[in-house]
Amino acid sequence: MDVQDAQKQRAALPAHVIEVGDEPLVRPERDSVGGWPFLDDAQEWPSCFCGEKLALLFQLDVPADLEPFGGDHLLVFHCRAHNDASEPECAGGRLVPRYWDAPQLPYPRPFWRILLQRQAALPAAEPEPSVRALPLTLRPFVDAPNDRGIGAQTFKLGGTPSWAQDPESYTCACGAELEYLCQVPEGMEFAVRPGLPEQPYSVGPDAYGMFLGNEVYLLACPAHCDPAAVWPVCQN
């Protein structure tokens, strides 16, 4: 790689740090931890294979400068009764068809649902019952990767992932190369309401985690072949 290519590789990409507020929400907001999910009209609140309605961990509107996902609404759901890492299933060099529903051994289906939707105009009638509803604020920042091509290790949209291990890439079942969208830092906690059952392998009874607390990188299909065409890469 020549100097020009190296400089290009280290160039800062559009990025937004995601900040969690302290004041509980009392009304629907499109950018939130928990709260009232903004789902497309045809989209039901997703459920786990165990029958539990999945907990809405967070949702947000993707800013316009983060193409090809600008204008999408991102929602991340996770089961409060199941907590594990994700394992991709591939065939012929691609993720298998409907990989968002493919078995996650030893489970028959995934214990999460991640959605990118564009027709979500109205909030659900009821809020997420488990996770405390808190506001999210998106703030643009310069995410210039270091000499190893690693970006900021924070809760963010866009920019460059801070891979904890080797970078991972996947081809969607539709043939498009998945593109990095969002990073959730290792050990991120989502505060829950008092008196709820403790999530397995979580930090305690007052918070839920996702994917065993791994650092999570959300890779999404730029062709928008399906609202659920998002793969969560887990590393630590």
N, C-alpha and C positions, 0 to 999 in steps of 0.2 A: 504494500500500500504506500503510495507516495504522500508527500506532505499535504498536498491539496485534498486528497481523499481523506486523510486523517483529520484535517480541520473540518471538513464537511461532516464526518461521522460524529465529531464532538460538538457540532452546532446545536444550539438550544432549540428545542421544539416547543410549540405552544403548549402551555401547561397551566393548570389551576389547582392550587392547594385547596383541600376540603377541610373546613374548620367546623367543629361541633360546638354549638352554643350551649349555654347553661339554663336558659329560661324555658320551662316546659311549654310545649305548644298546646293551645286550647282550640285551635281551628286548623283546617287542612292547609298544608304548605307543600309545594311541589318538591322542594329540597328539604329533606328531613331524615333523621333517624326515627324509625318507627313511624307513627302517624297514620294518616289516611292514604292508602295507596291510590295513585292515579293509574288506572288500568284501562286499556282499550275496551270498547263496548263488548266485544266478543270474548274478552279474556276474563275467566273466572279467577278468583283468588286461588293460587295454586296450593296443592296438598302434597304431602310426602307419601311414599308407598305405604307407610304405616297407618295412613288415614288421618294423621294430624294435619291441621291447616298450618302451612308454613308461616314462620314468623317473618315479618318484613323488617329486615335489619336497617336498610337505608334505601333512599330513592333520590334522584336528582335529574334536572334538565341538563343535557350536555350542551355546553356553549357552542355557538355557531362556528368558532374558529377551529374546532376540533373535528375537522373532516376526516373520514366520511360519515361521522356519527353526529355532527352538529345538528341540533334540533330534536334528537332522540330523547326519550325519557328512560332512564336506567332504573331498574328496580332489582334489588338483591334480596331474595328470600332464602331462609335456611331453617331446617327442622330444629326444634328445641329438644327433641327426644333422641336425635341421632347426630353424631358429631364425628367426622372422620376426614381424611384427606381425599382429594379427587384423583382418579386414575383413568387416563384416556384409553379408549378402545379404538384401535385403528384397523383398517383393512385396505390393502391396495394403495398404501401411502396416504390415505385420507382418514379423517375421523369417520366412523361408521355413520350410515344414515340415521337421522334423528338421535344423534349422540347425546343430546340433552335428556333423553329418556332411556339411554342404554343402561344395562345393569352396572352397578358399582359393587362388585363382589366384596363382602358376602351378601350384599343387598340386591334385590331384584330391580331396583330403579334408583336414580339419584335421590338424595335427601335435601336437595336445593333446587331452586329455579331462579335463573337470572334472565331478565327480559329487557329488550330494547324495543320500545314501542313509539309510535308517532301519532296515534289518534286518541291519546289519553287527555280528554278535555275536562272531565269531572272526577272528583275524588269518590272513593267508596263511601257508602253510607255510614260505616262504622270504622273506627280506627283499629290499628294493630293492638290486640289486647294484652300482649306480654311485654313488649319493648317500650320503654319510656319514650314518649314523643319529644324530640328535641330538634331545633332548627339546624340546618346546614348552611354555611356560607362558602361560596366559591370565590377565590381570589387569584387573579392571574399572577404568575411569578416566572422568573427565569430559571429553567431547569437545564442548566448546561452540564452535560455529562463530563465526568472526569477522564483522565488519561486511559482508563480501562473501559470507557464507554458506559459507566454506571451513573444513573441519575439520582435525584434526591430520594432518600428513604423516608417517605412520608405518605399520608393519605392524600391521593392526588388523582386528577384526571389528566390524560395526555402526558406530554414530556417523554422521558426515557425511563424505562423500568430500572430499578436498582436490584438486578438479579442477585439473589442470595447464592445461587449455584449457576450452572451454565445456562445461557439463554435457551428458551424453548420456543419452537414454532410448530404450527399445525396447519394442515390444509382442511378446510371445511368439506363436508360431504358434497357440497355443491360445486367444489373445485376452486373456490376463492381461498386465498391465503388469509388466515385470521390475522387481524391487526390489534396491537395493544391499545387498550382504552383506559384502564383504571388500575390503580394499585392500592391495596389495603395493607397497612403495615403489620408486621408480626405482633401477635398478642393483643390486637385491637379488641376492646370490650364494648359491648352494647348494654347499657344499664337496663334492668328489668324491674317490673313492679314487685313489691313485697309479697311473700306468701306463695310464690310459684315454685314448681318442682325444679330442682337443680339440673342444669344441662350436663350430660355426661362429659367428662374430661374438660370441664370449664374451670374458670378461676375461682368459682364460688357461687353461692346462691343468689347474688345480687347482680350478675351479669351473664350474658351469653357471648360466646365467641363463634367464629366461623372456621371450618376446616381445621380443627385442632389447634387453632391459633397460629397456623402457618402464615408467612407472608403470601399474599394472594395477588395474582396478576390476571386481570380479566382480558381475554382475547376474544374479539367479536368479528363476525362475518361482515366485511364491508359491502357485500352484495345484498345484505338484509334478506337472506333467503328465508328466514323464519325469525320471529321475535325472540325465540329462545336459543338462537344460534350464537351462544357465548360459552367459551370454555374457561373455567377457573384453574389456572396453573398454581400449584401449591409448592412452596420451597421454604427451607429453613437453613 
